[in-house]
Amino acid sequence: MRSEILRAALLAPCVVLGGCYASNVVASADRAVASDALLAAVAWQPATGQQLVGFHESRSIEGDAALSLRKVYYVFVADGRYTGAALVDGEDGLGFQTLGGTWRLDAAGLSLDGGEPARCEAGGAFLRIQVAGGTIVMQPVGGS
């Protein structure tokens, strides 16, 4: 059950996490975390599997996802496996949720465990995963 919640949190935050806080508690302009001019200048293109493979951490979390996601980590392996962890601010306070499974990236987007694909783009060393409820920009662990 926990893996289902995290999978949804990482790819569909508007459905699972949007209810944690009322939208009027955090102003829309304040929902972006660590957004900066560098990310605004990135030229995004559809990501390739090669760009996805590796250990990534969130650099920016925007939209409804930022209401409760504080940090996200993913490891994508070339053989189609992944593991992920998210620091979530829930009813009981901060806690990590983890999951693992299989991933696929095609023209429709990034799909975890055969689920609904999410838009996945790359620009330089950055990856951007977008769903209706939010956007997560990731960078290689140790990246700037």
RAKAGI-V304399 format. One record per backbone hydrogen bond with DSSP energy under -1.0 kcal/mol. CO is the residue of the C=O (numbers start at 1). NH is the residue of the N-H. Records with the same first field share a line. If there is no record, write none. Layout:
BEGIN
CO: NH / NH
END
This chain:
BEGIN
1: 5
2: 6
3: 7
4: 8
5: 9
6: 10
7: 11
8: 12
12: 15 / 16
13: 17
17: 20
22: 25
27: 30
28: 31
36: 40
37: 41
39: 42
45: 122
48: 52
49: 53
54: 76
55: 141
56: 74
57: 139
60: 137
61: 33
62: 135
63: 66
64: 67
65: 68 / 69
68: 89
71: 87
72: 58
73: 85
74: 56
75: 83
76: 54
77: 80
80: 103
81: 77
82: 101
83: 75
84: 99
85: 73
86: 97
87: 70
88: 95
90: 93
93: 90
95: 88
97: 86
99: 84
101: 82
102: 113
104: 111
106: 109
109: 106
110: 118
111: 104
112: 115
118: 110
119: 130
120: 47
121: 128
122: 45
123: 126
126: 123
127: 138
128: 121
129: 136
130: 119
131: 134
133: 65
134: 131
135: 62
136: 129
137: 59 / 60
138: 127
139: 57
140: 143
END
